[in-house]
Amino acid sequence: MTLLFVGLGILVLAQILGIYALKTHKADLIFAMTMLGLFVGAAVCGGVGAYQQLR
Protein backbone atom coordinates (compact mmCIF):
# COMPACT_ATOMS: atom_id res chain seq x y z
CA MET A 1 0.00 0.00 0.00
CA THR A 2 2.93 2.32 0.65
CA LEU A 3 4.10 2.32 -2.96
CA LEU A 4 0.61 3.32 -4.08
CA PHE A 5 0.85 6.36 -1.80
CA VAL A 6 4.33 7.14 -3.13
CA GLY A 7 2.97 7.04 -6.68
CA LEU A 8 0.10 9.31 -5.67
CA GLY A 9 2.52 11.73 -4.02
CA ILE A 10 4.65 11.85 -7.16
CA LEU A 11 1.57 12.65 -9.25
CA VAL A 12 0.65 15.47 -6.85
CA LEU A 13 4.21 16.80 -7.12
CA ALA A 14 3.94 16.69 -10.91
CA GLN A 15 0.69 18.68 -10.76
CA ILE A 16 2.27 21.34 -8.54
CA LEU A 17 5.29 21.55 -10.85
CA GLY A 18 2.98 21.83 -13.86
CA ILE A 19 1.03 24.69 -12.29
CA TYR A 20 4.30 26.46 -11.47
CA ALA A 21 5.53 26.04 -15.04
CA LEU A 22 2.28 27.41 -16.46
CA LYS A 23 2.37 30.46 -14.19
CA THR A 24 6.03 31.25 -14.94
CA HIS A 25 5.93 30.24 -18.65
CA LYS A 26 8.90 27.91 -18.22
CA ALA A 27 7.76 25.04 -20.42
CA ASP A 28 11.00 23.86 -22.03
CA LEU A 29 12.80 20.59 -22.72
CA ILE A 30 14.12 20.17 -19.17
CA PHE A 31 10.62 20.72 -17.78
CA ALA A 32 9.19 18.16 -20.20
CA MET A 33 11.84 15.60 -19.29
CA THR A 34 11.24 16.21 -15.57
CA MET A 35 7.50 15.71 -16.01
CA LEU A 36 8.11 12.54 -18.03
CA GLY A 37 10.39 11.22 -15.30
CA LEU A 38 7.81 11.99 -12.61
CA PHE A 39 5.09 10.25 -14.64
CA VAL A 40 7.21 7.15 -15.22
CA GLY A 41 8.20 7.05 -11.55
CA ALA A 42 4.56 7.33 -10.46
CA ALA A 43 3.48 4.63 -12.91
CA VAL A 44 6.21 2.25 -11.74
CA CYS A 45 5.51 2.86 -8.03
CA GLY A 46 1.77 2.49 -8.55
CA GLY A 47 2.17 -0.63 -10.67
CA VAL A 48 4.49 -2.32 -8.22
CA GLY A 49 2.25 -1.33 -5.31
CA ALA A 50 -0.85 -2.70 -7.04
CA TYR A 51 1.01 -5.90 -7.92
CA GLN A 52 2.09 -6.39 -4.32
CA GLN A 53 -1.46 -5.90 -3.09
CA LEU A 54 -2.90 -8.38 -5.60
CA ARG A 55 -0.23 -10.98 -4.91
C-alpha positions as CSV (number, residue, x, y, z in Angstrom):
1,M,0.0,0.0,0.0
2,T,2.9,2.3,0.7
3,L,4.1,2.3,-3.0
4,L,0.6,3.3,-4.1
5,F,0.9,6.4,-1.8
6,V,4.3,7.1,-3.1
7,G,3.0,7.0,-6.7
8,L,0.1,9.3,-5.7
9,G,2.5,11.7,-4.0
10,I,4.6,11.8,-7.2
11,L,1.6,12.7,-9.3
12,V,0.6,15.5,-6.9
13,L,4.2,16.8,-7.1
14,A,3.9,16.7,-10.9
15,Q,0.7,18.7,-10.8
16,I,2.3,21.3,-8.5
17,L,5.3,21.5,-10.9
18,G,3.0,21.8,-13.9
19,I,1.0,24.7,-12.3
20,Y,4.3,26.5,-11.5
21,A,5.5,26.0,-15.0
22,L,2.3,27.4,-16.5
23,K,2.4,30.5,-14.2
24,T,6.0,31.3,-14.9
25,H,5.9,30.2,-18.6
26,K,8.9,27.9,-18.2
27,A,7.8,25.0,-20.4
28,D,11.0,23.9,-22.0
29,L,12.8,20.6,-22.7
30,I,14.1,20.2,-19.2
31,F,10.6,20.7,-17.8
32,A,9.2,18.2,-20.2
33,M,11.8,15.6,-19.3
34,T,11.2,16.2,-15.6
35,M,7.5,15.7,-16.0
36,L,8.1,12.5,-18.0
37,G,10.4,11.2,-15.3
38,L,7.8,12.0,-12.6
39,F,5.1,10.3,-14.6
40,V,7.2,7.1,-15.2
41,G,8.2,7.1,-11.5
42,A,4.6,7.3,-10.5
43,A,3.5,4.6,-12.9
44,V,6.2,2.2,-11.7
45,C,5.5,2.9,-8.0
46,G,1.8,2.5,-8.5
47,G,2.2,-0.6,-10.7
48,V,4.5,-2.3,-8.2
49,G,2.3,-1.3,-5.3
50,A,-0.8,-2.7,-7.0
51,Y,1.0,-5.9,-7.9
52,Q,2.1,-6.4,-4.3
53,Q,-1.5,-5.9,-3.1
54,L,-2.9,-8.4,-5.6
55,R,-0.2,-11.0,-4.9
